[in-house]
Amino acid sequence: MKDFAKIGSKIICIGRNYAKHAAELGNQVPSEPFYFVKPSTCFLEDGGEIIFHDISENLHHELELGVVIGKKMSKVPKAEVMSHVAGYSVTIDVTCRDLQEKCKAERKPWSISKCLDTHCAVGEFIPAEKLKHNDVEMKLTVNGELRQHVNTREMLFDVPTLLEYVNRYITLLPGDLVQTGTPEGVGPMEKGDKVTVSIPGVSEASFTIV
């Protein structure tokens, strides 16, 4: 499944799955998972260029653990969902924050802020046996400055809970990616910035803003 970014049909993005991130944006902590969907045209692989589209003036990084689906999932119970996971990737949910805030204020869907080309940057495929999903350290730096640093132990809803919730109503296919939410520390990126995400000792990926 190393080519998941080429074959995945969609990206499921979990919102507000870390309490401190919800707080930093003035949002309530959810009582159950919620998500939105990015198209596969958002995928950008390691070394690629993240486009700062001219429709936005405030582009943000959101560090996330991505879960790569290995087998078709539909209404699979929580006790069995992990057998359908092929592996993981360290990822960035790229967000046009100004567009998101504008859409929220106008009570409109905010897909335009999340679904632009190159706005799901992903690292290499990491086989499932190499990580414990509930104990993954992740970091994000911009031009070498540490911006986000978290362990997935801090998630409000763990990976099995998320997968059970999503696949209850949406079929997940091989290569699909589930981004599991971002911790606190989201912030702006500018043209020319080098953004690096890592799982220390396991995987690292870098991208340039253009």
Residue, then its C-alpha position, 0 to 999 in steps of 0.5 A: m500500500k506504499d502507493f496509497a496517495k496514487i490509488g486512494s479514492k478519498i481522504i476522511c478528515i477528523g475534526r477537533n480530536y485534541a482538546k487543546h486544539a479545539a480550545e485554541l480556535g474557540n471551539q467546543v470539544p465534541s461529544e462524538p467524532f465528526y469529519f469532513v471529506k477531501p478529494s483525492t486530488c488533494f494528495l501531495e507526496d514527500g518533497g512536493e510543493i504545497i500551493f498557496h492558492d491566490i484565493s486565500e491569504n492565510l494558509h495554515h498547517e495542521l499536523e495529523l496521523g494518517v491511517v491508511i486503509g488496506k481492506k474494504m470496510s463497511k459496517v465493520p465493528k470496532a473490535e475488527v477495524m484494525s485488521h483492515v488497516a494497512g498502515y500509517s503516514v505522517t501528514i498535513d491537513v493544509t487549511c485556508r484559515d481565512l476562508q474557513e472562518k468566513c464560511k463558518a461566519e456565513r454558516k456555509p460549508w467550508s470545503i473551499s478552505k480544505c479541498l484545494d489541490t496539494h492540500c493533503a501533504v503525506g509522508e511515506f507509507i509506514p506498515a501497521e506493525k511498525l507503530k502503536h497507533n495510541d502511542v505515536e510521537m509527531k512533530l511539525t517544523v516550519n523552517g526548522e522552528l518547532r510548531q506542533h509536537v504531540n503524542t496520539r495518547e492525547m486524542l479524544f477518540d482513538v483510531p478504532t473508535l474513529l474507524e468504527y464511526v466512519n465506516r458505519y455509514i461511509t465505505l472505506l476502500p483500499g488506499d483511502l486515508v483517514q486523518t485523525g485530527t490535529p493538536e494545538g499549535v496550528g499556524p501560518m505558512e508563507k511562500g518559500d517556507k519549508v515545512t517538515v513533519s516527522i515521527p521521530g526515528v520512523s519517518e520524515a517528510s518535507f514540503t515547500i510552500v509555493 
